[in-house]
């Protein structure tokens, strides 16, 4: 064995490291345990059996950055047309606001502020009607997703506390940006369940995520769980989907294997000397994963084997839908090959003015591709074990801003889920007559997290990390009414 000796004996940490082949041994142990070959061991990766029966194996998480209007999407309010153009005092809006728990507990002059900023009720900018056998009302801007409504559960009573775009961070971590940075929902899934395929990253992001003003990579970061549980960004449009995911063109396979062996040996030596270095451990795993990915990733991102019907289903034949279509199709292929959590970002929904123009364009880009994904998963028999989540940082105000737009609105908005043991064709919660406040079965964003974890077989309360105390609101509670 290698390593320093004291009184003719091997140092304890050197012995343990050599016996387990360093972190490579830990990774192997985790793999054998997952496959039922080895006994469970306590690993920093959090790999373990689920806490209760699993309904979903993977998650595809769509996030609309900027704030999609719930009123012109999945919670249309005809009263907005009835009171259109009326002032605050001439509509139920004043009474709704002043009766809200937020107003009574926090902002005594909230109605006055709103009267100054949004003096008139803004009507719906698109029609709506009941869809599917379930008869759930959806706006006419979503013709393709409307066809899938009987597979979807719409939650109309979401709320959060950040009225600015740092809500992008809060939606994914449950914490306000002033609280600091905490693990994202994808990182908790990665920590709790580990890998389904050791040749691919288990937490992947597609699309450009939040800017620094809005939490930056904190929306998909491992925080105190460690960098090994942060997401790996993927470029859906590039030949090299992952940074450094392709070998050098002049390197032979034998040369790559030799470099990998040398790098592993050096990493193991470093692991012995610096056993508490989280960043180093993450780098070791990243190097090992990168090598394995060089053979696996090209197969996953190669769409040449997909039928023309499938490409058309996702909208890859249309300039407006091709971008989100490719990300959605790649998401299906990633979970098909064992990726646990795919997080897809789509930006541009911040409609302070020209809401009709903005949402017409934005929804056209995402409606067909996301509906195509749901239909494709169902056709392939994958929807039962793949949980699809669609969310946005907040909704938009019932009152008009700049005469033809809506402002940020965290007091009541909508998300939806499909597949993975979710009861389709259902609606949970409700907002008031004008869509201002979540008034029935209100759900903070961590309730959505708890629902996702529950369907994956995880109890958020049992994912505790010593030394990191969590608040009661961090855990959330599963939204039982939408679980089949």
C-alpha positions as CSV (number, residue, x, y, z in Angstrom):
1,X,0.0,0.0,0.0
2,X,1.0,3.6,-0.6
3,X,1.0,6.4,2.0
4,X,2.9,7.6,5.0
5,X,3.6,5.2,7.9
6,X,3.8,5.9,11.6
7,X,5.7,3.4,13.7
8,X,5.6,0.9,10.9
9,X,1.8,1.2,10.4
10,X,-0.3,2.6,7.6
11,X,-2.2,5.8,8.5
12,X,-5.9,5.0,9.0
13,X,-7.2,7.3,6.3
14,X,-4.6,6.0,3.8
15,X,-5.6,2.4,4.5
16,X,-9.3,3.2,4.1
17,X,-8.7,5.2,0.9
18,X,-6.6,2.5,-0.7
19,X,-8.9,-0.4,0.3
20,X,-11.9,1.4,-1.3
21,X,-9.9,2.7,-4.3
22,X,-10.6,6.2,-3.0
23,X,-13.7,7.9,-4.4
24,X,-13.9,5.5,-7.3
25,X,-14.6,2.8,-4.8
26,X,-17.3,4.8,-3.2
27,X,-18.9,5.3,-6.6
28,X,-18.6,1.6,-7.3
29,X,-20.2,0.8,-4.0
30,X,-23.1,3.1,-4.7
31,X,-23.6,1.4,-8.0
32,X,-23.6,-2.1,-6.6
33,X,-26.0,-1.1,-3.8
34,X,-28.4,0.5,-6.3
35,X,-28.3,-2.8,-8.3
36,X,-28.9,-4.9,-5.2
37,X,-25.5,-6.5,-5.1
38,X,-23.9,-4.8,-2.1
39,X,-25.2,-3.8,1.4
40,X,-26.2,-0.2,1.9
41,X,-23.5,2.2,3.1
42,X,-23.6,5.8,4.2
43,X,-22.5,7.8,1.3
44,X,-22.2,11.6,0.9
45,X,-24.1,11.2,-2.3
46,X,-27.2,10.4,-0.3
47,X,-27.8,7.2,-2.5
48,X,-30.4,5.0,-0.8
49,X,-33.7,3.2,-1.2
50,X,-36.8,5.4,-1.5
51,X,-38.8,6.1,1.6
52,X,-42.0,4.7,0.2
53,X,-43.4,3.2,-3.1
54,X,-42.2,5.0,-6.2
55,X,-44.6,6.5,-8.7
56,X,-42.1,8.3,-11.0
57,X,-38.5,7.6,-11.9
58,X,-37.6,10.9,-13.6
59,X,-38.8,14.5,-13.8
60,X,-38.9,16.9,-16.7
61,X,-39.4,20.4,-15.2
62,X,-40.4,23.3,-17.5
63,X,-39.9,26.8,-16.1
64,X,-41.2,30.0,-17.7
65,X,-39.0,32.9,-16.7
66,X,-40.5,36.3,-16.4
67,X,-43.9,35.3,-15.2
68,X,-46.7,33.8,-17.3
69,X,-50.1,35.3,-16.9
70,X,-52.3,32.7,-15.1
71,X,-55.3,34.7,-16.3
72,X,-54.6,34.1,-20.0
73,X,-53.4,30.5,-19.4
74,X,-54.9,28.0,-17.0
75,X,-57.0,30.2,-14.7
76,X,-59.2,32.5,-16.9
77,X,-61.5,34.9,-15.1
78,X,-64.5,36.2,-17.0
79,X,-65.1,38.9,-14.3
80,X,-62.1,40.7,-15.8
81,X,-64.1,41.3,-18.9
82,X,-67.2,42.3,-16.9
83,X,-65.3,44.9,-14.9
84,X,-62.9,45.9,-17.7
85,X,-61.8,49.5,-17.5
86,X,-63.4,50.2,-14.2
87,X,-61.4,51.7,-11.4
88,X,-60.5,49.9,-8.2
89,X,-63.4,51.4,-6.3
90,X,-65.9,50.4,-9.1
91,X,-65.0,46.7,-9.0
92,X,-64.7,43.9,-6.5
93,X,-60.9,44.3,-6.6
94,X,-60.7,46.7,-3.6
95,X,-62.7,44.4,-1.4
96,X,-60.8,41.3,-2.6
97,X,-57.5,43.0,-1.8
98,X,-58.4,44.5,1.6
99,X,-59.9,41.1,2.6
100,X,-56.8,39.2,1.7
101,X,-54.6,37.8,4.5
102,X,-51.6,39.5,2.9
103,X,-53.2,42.9,3.2
104,X,-54.5,42.4,6.7
105,X,-51.2,41.1,8.1
106,X,-48.6,43.1,6.1
107,X,-49.4,46.1,4.0
108,X,-52.1,48.5,5.4
109,X,-51.9,50.8,2.4
110,X,-51.6,48.1,-0.2
111,X,-54.9,49.1,-1.8
112,X,-53.8,52.7,-2.1
113,X,-50.6,51.7,-3.8
114,X,-52.4,49.4,-6.2
115,X,-54.9,52.3,-7.0
116,X,-52.0,54.5,-8.0
117,X,-50.2,51.9,-10.1
118,X,-53.0,50.0,-11.7
119,X,-56.1,52.2,-11.7
120,X,-58.1,50.1,-14.2
121,X,-59.1,46.4,-14.4
122,X,-57.5,44.9,-17.5
123,X,-59.7,42.5,-19.5
124,X,-58.7,39.1,-20.8
125,X,-56.6,39.3,-23.9
126,X,-57.7,36.0,-25.4
127,X,-60.8,33.8,-25.2
128,X,-61.1,30.5,-23.3
129,X,-63.3,27.5,-23.1
130,X,-63.7,24.2,-21.3
131,X,-61.4,21.5,-22.6
132,X,-61.3,17.7,-22.7
133,X,-63.7,15.3,-20.9
134,X,-62.7,17.0,-17.6
135,X,-64.0,20.4,-18.8
136,X,-61.1,22.4,-17.4
137,X,-61.0,25.9,-18.7
138,X,-57.9,26.9,-20.6
139,X,-57.3,29.9,-22.8
140,X,-57.4,29.7,-26.5
141,X,-53.7,30.5,-26.7
142,X,-52.9,26.9,-25.8
143,X,-54.6,24.8,-28.5
144,X,-52.1,21.9,-28.3
145,X,-51.7,21.6,-24.5
146,X,-55.5,21.8,-24.3
147,X,-55.6,18.5,-26.1
148,X,-53.7,17.0,-23.2
149,X,-55.7,18.5,-20.3
150,X,-57.2,15.2,-19.2
151,X,-53.6,14.1,-18.4
152,X,-52.8,17.2,-16.5
153,X,-53.5,18.4,-13.0
154,X,-53.7,22.2,-12.7
155,X,-52.9,23.8,-9.4
156,X,-54.5,27.3,-9.4
157,X,-53.6,28.4,-5.9
158,X,-49.8,28.7,-5.9
159,X,-48.2,31.7,-4.0
160,X,-44.8,33.0,-3.2
161,X,-43.4,36.1,-1.5
162,X,-40.8,37.6,-3.9
163,X,-42.5,40.2,-6.1
164,X,-39.4,40.6,-8.3
165,X,-37.5,38.2,-10.5
166,X,-35.5,36.7,-7.7
167,X,-38.7,34.7,-7.4
168,X,-36.9,32.4,-10.0
169,X,-34.6,31.4,-7.1
170,X,-37.4,31.1,-4.6
171,X,-39.5,28.9,-6.9
172,X,-36.7,26.3,-7.1
173,X,-35.3,26.5,-3.5
174,X,-38.3,27.7,-1.5
175,X,-36.2,30.5,0.0
176,X,-36.2,34.3,-0.6
177,X,-33.0,35.6,-2.1
178,X,-32.4,37.6,1.1
179,X,-32.2,34.3,3.1
180,X,-29.2,33.2,1.1
181,X,-28.8,30.2,-1.2
182,X,-30.3,26.8,-0.5
183,X,-30.4,23.5,-2.4
184,X,-32.7,23.4,-5.4
185,X,-35.4,20.8,-5.9
186,X,-33.4,19.1,-8.6
187,X,-30.4,18.8,-6.2
188,X,-32.6,17.3,-3.5
189,X,-33.7,14.7,-6.0
190,X,-30.1,14.0,-7.0
191,X,-29.0,13.8,-3.4
192,X,-31.9,11.5,-2.4
193,X,-31.9,9.0,-5.2
194,X,-28.5,9.0,-7.0
195,X,-28.0,7.6,-10.4
196,X,-30.0,5.6,-12.9
197,X,-27.2,5.6,-15.4
198,X,-23.6,6.1,-14.3
199,X,-22.6,7.3,-17.8
200,X,-24.8,10.4,-17.8
201,X,-25.2,13.3,-15.4
202,X,-28.4,12.9,-13.3
203,X,-29.4,16.5,-13.1
204,X,-29.3,18.5,-16.4
205,X,-30.4,22.0,-17.4
206,X,-31.4,23.1,-20.9
207,X,-31.8,26.7,-21.9
208,X,-30.4,29.8,-20.3
209,X,-31.2,30.0,-16.6
210,X,-31.6,33.0,-14.3
211,X,-29.3,35.9,-14.4
212,X,-27.2,37.0,-11.4
213,X,-29.9,39.5,-10.4
214,X,-32.4,36.6,-10.0
215,X,-30.3,34.0,-8.2
216,X,-28.1,32.9,-11.1
217,X,-27.2,29.2,-11.0
218,X,-28.7,29.0,-7.5
219,X,-31.9,27.8,-9.2
220,X,-30.2,24.5,-10.0
221,X,-27.4,24.5,-7.4
222,X,-26.6,21.9,-4.7
223,X,-25.7,24.6,-2.1
224,X,-24.7,22.9,1.1
225,X,-25.5,19.4,-0.4
226,X,-22.2,20.0,-2.3
227,X,-21.3,20.8,-5.9
228,X,-21.6,17.2,-6.9
229,X,-25.4,17.7,-6.7
230,X,-25.6,20.8,-8.8
231,X,-27.0,20.6,-12.4
232,X,-24.8,20.1,-15.4
233,X,-25.7,22.6,-18.1
234,X,-26.4,21.2,-21.6
235,X,-26.4,23.1,-24.9
236,X,-29.3,21.7,-26.9
237,X,-28.2,23.3,-30.2
238,X,-24.5,22.6,-30.2
239,X,-22.6,19.6,-31.5
240,X,-20.8,19.4,-28.2
241,X,-23.8,19.2,-25.9
242,X,-21.8,19.3,-22.7
243,X,-18.7,21.4,-22.2
244,X,-15.6,19.2,-22.6
245,X,-17.8,16.2,-23.5
246,X,-15.9,15.2,-26.6
247,X,-12.4,13.8,-26.7
248,X,-9.6,15.6,-28.5
249,X,-9.6,14.7,-32.2
250,X,-5.9,13.7,-32.2
251,X,-6.2,11.4,-29.1
252,X,-6.5,7.6,-29.7
253,X,-8.7,5.5,-27.4
254,X,-5.5,4.0,-25.8
255,X,-4.2,7.5,-25.0
256,X,-7.5,8.6,-23.5
257,X,-7.5,5.5,-21.3
258,X,-4.0,6.1,-20.2
259,X,-4.7,9.7,-19.3
260,X,-7.8,8.6,-17.4
261,X,-5.8,6.1,-15.3
262,X,-3.2,8.7,-14.5
263,X,-5.8,11.2,-13.5
264,X,-7.6,8.7,-11.3
265,X,-4.4,7.9,-9.5
266,X,-3.6,11.5,-8.9
267,X,-7.1,12.2,-7.7
268,X,-7.0,9.3,-5.3
269,X,-3.7,10.7,-3.8
270,X,-5.3,14.1,-3.5
271,X,-8.4,12.5,-1.9
272,X,-6.2,11.0,0.8
273,X,-4.6,14.3,1.6
274,X,-7.7,16.5,1.4
275,X,-10.6,14.2,2.5
276,X,-12.9,17.1,3.4
277,X,-12.6,19.1,0.2
278,X,-16.1,19.1,-1.4
279,X,-14.9,21.0,-4.5
280,X,-12.2,18.4,-5.1
281,X,-14.5,15.5,-4.7
282,X,-16.9,17.1,-7.2
283,X,-14.1,17.5,-9.7
284,X,-13.1,13.9,-9.3
285,X,-16.6,12.8,-10.1
286,X,-16.8,15.2,-12.9
287,X,-13.7,13.9,-14.6
288,X,-14.8,10.3,-14.2
289,X,-18.2,11.1,-15.5
290,X,-16.9,13.2,-18.4
291,X,-14.9,10.2,-19.6
292,X,-17.9,7.9,-19.5
293,X,-20.1,10.5,-21.2
294,X,-17.8,10.6,-24.2
295,X,-19.3,7.3,-25.4
296,X,-22.8,7.8,-24.1
297,X,-23.7,11.4,-24.9
298,X,-23.3,11.3,-28.7
299,X,-26.0,8.5,-28.8
300,X,-28.4,10.5,-26.7
301,X,-28.2,13.8,-28.6
302,X,-28.3,12.2,-32.1
303,X,-31.8,12.7,-33.4
304,X,-31.2,11.1,-36.8
305,X,-33.0,8.0,-35.7
306,X,-36.2,9.8,-34.8
307,X,-39.0,9.5,-37.2
308,X,-40.3,12.5,-39.2
309,X,-43.6,12.1,-37.4
310,X,-41.8,12.5,-34.0
311,X,-39.9,15.5,-35.2
312,X,-43.1,17.1,-36.4
313,X,-44.8,16.3,-33.2
314,X,-42.3,18.4,-31.3
315,X,-42.4,21.2,-33.8
316,X,-38.8,20.8,-35.1
317,X,-40.1,21.7,-38.6
318,X,-41.1,25.2,-37.5
319,X,-38.8,28.1,-36.8
320,X,-40.9,29.3,-33.9
321,X,-41.1,26.0,-32.1
322,X,-37.8,24.4,-33.1
323,X,-35.8,25.7,-30.1
324,X,-38.1,24.4,-27.3
325,X,-39.0,21.4,-29.5
326,X,-35.4,20.2,-29.6
327,X,-35.0,20.8,-25.8
328,X,-38.2,18.8,-25.2
329,X,-37.2,15.9,-27.4
330,X,-33.7,15.8,-25.8
331,X,-35.4,15.8,-22.4
332,X,-37.4,12.7,-23.5
333,X,-34.2,11.0,-24.7
334,X,-32.3,11.9,-21.6
335,X,-34.9,10.4,-19.2
336,X,-35.1,7.5,-21.6
337,X,-31.4,6.9,-21.0
338,X,-31.7,7.2,-17.2
339,X,-31.3,10.9,-16.3
340,X,-33.2,11.7,-13.2
341,X,-34.1,15.4,-13.5
342,X,-34.1,17.6,-16.6
343,X,-34.8,21.3,-16.0
344,X,-35.8,23.4,-19.1
345,X,-35.8,27.2,-19.0
346,X,-37.7,29.4,-21.3
347,X,-37.3,33.2,-20.9
348,X,-39.2,36.3,-22.1
349,X,-42.6,36.3,-20.3
350,X,-42.2,39.6,-18.4
351,X,-45.2,41.5,-20.1
352,X,-45.4,44.9,-18.3
353,X,-46.7,46.2,-21.6
354,X,-48.0,44.7,-24.9
355,X,-49.1,41.5,-23.1
356,X,-51.1,40.2,-26.0
357,X,-48.2,40.5,-28.4
358,X,-45.8,39.0,-25.8
359,X,-47.9,36.0,-24.8
360,X,-48.9,35.3,-28.4
361,X,-45.3,34.9,-29.3
362,X,-44.2,33.1,-26.1
363,X,-46.9,30.6,-26.0
364,X,-46.5,29.8,-29.7
365,X,-42.9,28.8,-28.9
366,X,-43.8,26.3,-26.1
367,X,-47.3,25.1,-26.7
368,X,-46.7,22.5,-29.4
369,X,-43.4,21.2,-28.1
370,X,-44.6,20.6,-24.6
371,X,-47.8,19.0,-25.8
372,X,-45.7,16.9,-28.2
373,X,-43.6,15.7,-25.3
374,X,-46.7,14.6,-23.3
375,X,-48.1,12.8,-26.3
376,X,-44.8,11.2,-27.1
377,X,-44.3,10.0,-23.5
378,X,-47.8,8.6,-23.4
379,X,-47.4,6.8,-26.8
380,X,-44.2,5.2,-25.6
381,X,-45.6,4.1,-22.3
382,X,-43.2,6.5,-20.5
383,X,-45.7,9.0,-19.0
384,X,-46.6,6.7,-16.1
385,X,-43.0,6.9,-14.8
386,X,-42.0,10.4,-16.0
387,X,-43.3,13.3,-14.0
388,X,-43.7,16.5,-16.1
389,X,-44.0,19.8,-14.3
390,X,-44.7,23.2,-15.8
391,X,-44.3,26.3,-13.7
392,X,-43.4,30.0,-13.7
393,X,-42.1,32.4,-11.0
394,X,-45.4,34.2,-10.5
395,X,-48.6,35.3,-12.4
396,X,-49.6,38.7,-13.6
397,X,-51.9,41.4,-12.0
398,X,-55.6,41.7,-12.8
399,X,-55.1,45.5,-13.1
400,X,-53.5,47.1,-16.1
401,X,-49.9,48.4,-16.1
402,X,-48.9,50.9,-18.8
403,X,-52.4,50.5,-20.3
404,X,-51.7,47.2,-22.0
405,X,-49.7,45.0,-19.7
406,X,-49.7,43.2,-16.3
407,X,-47.2,43.5,-13.5
408,X,-45.6,40.7,-11.4
409,X,-48.1,38.9,-9.2
410,X,-47.0,36.4,-6.5
411,X,-50.3,36.2,-4.5
412,X,-52.0,33.6,-6.7
413,X,-51.0,31.8,-9.9
414,X,-51.0,28.5,-11.6
415,X,-48.7,25.5,-12.3
416,X,-49.6,22.1,-13.7
417,X,-48.2,18.5,-13.5
418,X,-48.7,15.4,-15.6
419,X,-47.7,11.7,-15.5
420,X,-45.7,10.0,-12.7
421,X,-48.8,9.0,-10.7
422,X,-50.6,12.4,-11.0
423,X,-54.4,12.3,-11.4
424,X,-55.1,13.9,-14.7
425,X,-58.0,16.1,-15.5
426,X,-58.1,17.6,-12.1
427,X,-57.9,21.2,-10.6
428,X,-56.6,21.9,-7.2
429,X,-57.2,25.2,-5.4
430,X,-58.7,28.5,-6.7
431,X,-58.1,32.2,-6.8
432,X,-60.8,34.8,-6.2
433,X,-63.2,36.2,-8.8
434,X,-60.5,38.4,-10.4
435,X,-57.6,36.1,-10.0
436,X,-55.9,38.3,-7.4
437,X,-55.4,36.0,-4.4
438,X,-55.2,32.3,-3.9
439,X,-58.2,31.7,-1.6
440,X,-58.8,27.9,-1.6
441,X,-56.2,25.2,-0.7
442,X,-53.3,27.7,-0.9
443,X,-50.0,26.1,-1.8
444,X,-46.6,27.7,-1.3
445,X,-43.9,26.6,-3.8
446,X,-42.4,24.0,-1.5
447,X,-45.7,22.1,-1.6
448,X,-44.9,21.6,-5.3
449,X,-41.4,20.4,-4.3
450,X,-42.9,18.0,-1.7
451,X,-45.3,16.6,-4.3
452,X,-42.4,15.9,-6.8
453,X,-40.3,14.2,-4.1
454,X,-43.3,12.2,-2.9
455,X,-43.9,10.8,-6.4
456,X,-40.2,9.8,-6.6
457,X,-40.6,8.0,-3.3
458,X,-38.9,10.6,-1.1
459,X,-40.0,12.3,2.1
460,X,-38.5,15.8,2.3
461,X,-38.4,15.6,6.1
462,X,-36.1,12.6,5.9
463,X,-33.5,14.4,3.7
464,X,-31.9,16.1,6.6
465,X,-28.2,17.3,6.6
466,X,-26.5,17.6,10.0
467,X,-25.6,21.2,10.8
468,X,-28.2,22.6,8.4
469,X,-31.4,23.4,10.2
470,X,-34.5,23.9,7.9
471,X,-37.6,25.8,8.5
472,X,-41.0,24.2,8.6
473,X,-42.0,25.9,5.3
474,X,-38.9,24.4,3.6
475,X,-40.4,20.9,3.7
476,X,-43.8,21.6,2.2
477,X,-46.6,19.1,2.0
478,X,-47.6,17.0,-1.0
479,X,-50.7,18.2,-2.9
480,X,-52.7,15.1,-2.1
481,X,-55.8,16.1,-4.2
482,X,-53.8,15.7,-7.5
483,X,-52.1,12.4,-6.6
484,X,-53.7,9.3,-8.1
